[in-house]
C-alpha cells in the first residue's frame, strides 16, 4: 500500500508542479512542499533504504553525491544564520533543502527497475500538456501569451526542453516497434514546436548545446544513418532557433532588451561583498538595489531594477557563496555524466540517457536564466535524478558479484532477501514529528498568513483585524508590521496611542529586516511630523534626522530619502549639511525636480542668490524637457514630479525682497 502511495505522490508532484506559475505562487508552494514532505515520509515508512555496498572499480557511488549535497546544505545553513533578513534566508534555504532531500531519498529508496520508466511517462505527460497549452495560447495571443502559465516563457521553455530530451533517446531505441518510435518522435516534435513559439534564447542555447554534446559523446558508436539523422536534427533545430528569434527581435514589443551584461557586472559586485558564504539564501532581491546601474540616457537613470542575476550560478553564488555553489554544480554535472554513461540501448538505457540530457539542458540554460526560481525546475529534476541514481545502483548491485567472481572467489555471504528490514517505530515517529513541525513553520503558517494579509488589503480599513491575524500567524514577516503601521496612520487623526502603536510596528519591522531603508524612513517621518505636536518632544527633530540618515545609508542609489533628510536638516538650520545631501541626490538623479527646487531654496536662504537662480533655471529647463515624458514606474513619477507652487514662490522671492521661507518636501 505504501508503494502505491509513493507512486501516487510522485505523479501528483510531477503533474501539479507546472501549474500555479510553475509552483511559485502561494497555493503552488503550499501544495508542492506538502506533497514533497508526504512523499519523503512515505518512502521512509516503506522500509529501509538500499544498503550501501563497496563500489567496483569504475563505478560511480552515490556517496559522492550525498557528500556534495550535505556540504552544500551545511554551507547554506551557515549562510542563512548570518543573513540580514532571517525570513527570506529561511525560505531560501528551505527551497534548496527540499530538492536535495527529495534527491537523496529517491536515490536511497528500494524501488523497482520500472520506476524510472514510469516516472519518465508521467514527466512526458506533464511536459506534453504544457506544450499543448503553449501552442494553444500562442494561437490566440502570441508569444507572450504562450508562456502565461509560468509568467516567464524562458522558464516554461526550460521545462519543455526537459521533456524533449527525455523523448529523444526513446524515439531512436534500437529494435523498438516502429509505431512506438513514431509516437515518441511526434511527442518530441510537439515539444520542439512549442519551443519555437516561446522564442526563448536560453532554451535554444541549451537545446543546441546539449545536442552537440550528445552527438560528440555518441558519434563514434552510431551507425552512418544515425549520424546523418543527428546532423539533420541539429541543423533543423538551428534553423528553427534562427527563424523564431529573428521573428522575436523583429518586433518592437520585446520585453527582454534590458542590458544583461550590466546585470551580470552588477551581480558580480554583489558576489564580491561576501564570496565565501554569500549574503544568505533568498537574499539577492533584497541586496541588489544597492548595486543597481543606470538603465539608459534618462531622464530617469535608476527607474529599473533587477531581482536576479539572469544566471542561476551567479545568483546562487551571491546568495550561498562560491563553495556551496561549486558543490551543487559538481553534483548536477556529475549526475548528468552518470546518466549519459549508462549506454545507449533499449529500455532503461534510453530512460537514463534522457534524464541525463534533460538535466544537462537545465544546467546549461541555468547559465543565462534564474531557473532555480521555479519549484517545478528543481523538484521534478531532483526526483528524476534520484530515481535514475537508484536504478544505476540496483544495476551495479546486480552485476557486482559477477565482477568479483571473475577476479577472485568472494567469501560466502548470507543470501539477500527481497524483504526489507522494518524501520524502528521511534525513528519514523521522530521523522514524522520533525516533518510536521517543518510543514507548520515553513509551509502552512506562511500560506495562511499570506491569505489573511491579502484579504486585509482588499478590505481596506475594515481589514485591520485580519492584518493583525496575519502578523500573529507569521511573526517573522516585516511587511505585515509595515501594513499595520500604515493602517493606523491612515485611519484618521493620529492620537498618542496610535503613534505608539505605529512606532512599535515600524520598530519591529526594522528589527526583522534591518537592511530595508523604508522602515527608518517611515520612523523619521513619524518623529518629524507628529512627535513634537503630540508629546512636545523637543528632541524629535534631531531623532528624525538620525533616522533619515540611517535610511540614506541603507539606500546608496536612491535619492528619495536624501530629499527628506535635506528637508529635515533645513528645519534644524543645518543648511550646509542639507545642501551637501541635496547634491548627492542630484548626483544620482540629475532630473530630480523637487531636489533641484529645494537646492535653489537653500541657496537663497544662504544668501547665494545667483546660484539659486541657476538652480531654479535648471529646474525649469527640466520641466520643459519632461513635457512629453510618461513615467513608467512609481520611482520615475517621484523623480519627475513637479512642485509647481514651491517653484513659483521661489521665483517670486528671487525677483523681490521678500523674507526667506524654508520649503519642505
HELIX and SHEET records of a PDB file:
HELIX    1   1 UNK A    2  UNK A   17  1                                  16    
HELIX    2   2 UNK A   19  UNK A   23  1                                   5    
HELIX    3   3 UNK A   26  UNK A   46  1                                  21    
HELIX    4   4 UNK A   63  UNK A   81  1                                  19    
HELIX    5   5 UNK A   86  UNK A  108  1                                  23    
HELIX    6   6 UNK A  115  UNK A  146  1                                  32    
HELIX    7   7 UNK A  153  UNK A  170  1                                  18    
HELIX    8   8 UNK A  178  UNK A  198  1                                  21    
HELIX    9   9 UNK A  201  UNK A  218  1                                  18    
HELIX   10  10 UNK A  219  UNK A  221  5                                   3    
HELIX   11  11 UNK A  224  UNK A  250  1                                  27    
HELIX   12  12 UNK A  260  UNK A  273  1                                  14    
HELIX   13  13 UNK A  284  UNK A  287  1                                   4    
HELIX   14  14 UNK A  288  UNK A  291  5                                   4    
HELIX   15  15 UNK A  312  UNK A  320  1                                   9    
HELIX   16  16 UNK A  322  UNK A  340  1                                  19    
HELIX   17  17 UNK A  348  UNK A  365  1                                  18    
HELIX   18  18 UNK A  371  UNK A  373  5                                   3    
HELIX   19  19 UNK A  376  UNK A  407  1                                  32    
HELIX   20  20 UNK A  425  UNK A  439  1                                  15    
HELIX   21  21 UNK A  440  UNK A  444  3                                   5    
HELIX   22  22 UNK A  445  UNK A  459  1                                  15    
HELIX   23  23 UNK A  460  UNK A  463  5                                   4    
HELIX   24  24 UNK A  464  UNK A  473  1                                  10    
HELIX   25  25 UNK A  478  UNK A  489  1                                  12    
HELIX   26  26 UNK A  496  UNK A  512  1                                  17    
HELIX   27  27 UNK A  517  UNK A  526  1                                  10    
HELIX   28  28 UNK A  527  UNK A  531  3                                   5    
HELIX   29  29 UNK A  532  UNK A  535  1                                   4    
HELIX   30  30 UNK A  540  UNK A  554  1                                  15    
HELIX   31  31 UNK A  560  UNK A  571  1                                  12    
HELIX   32  32 UNK A  575  UNK A  588  1                                  14    
HELIX   33  33 UNK A  593  UNK A  605  1                                  13    
HELIX   34  34 UNK A  609  UNK A  625  1                                  17    
HELIX   35  35 UNK A  634  UNK A  640  1                                   7    
HELIX   36  36 UNK A  644  UNK A  654  1                                  11    
END                                                                             
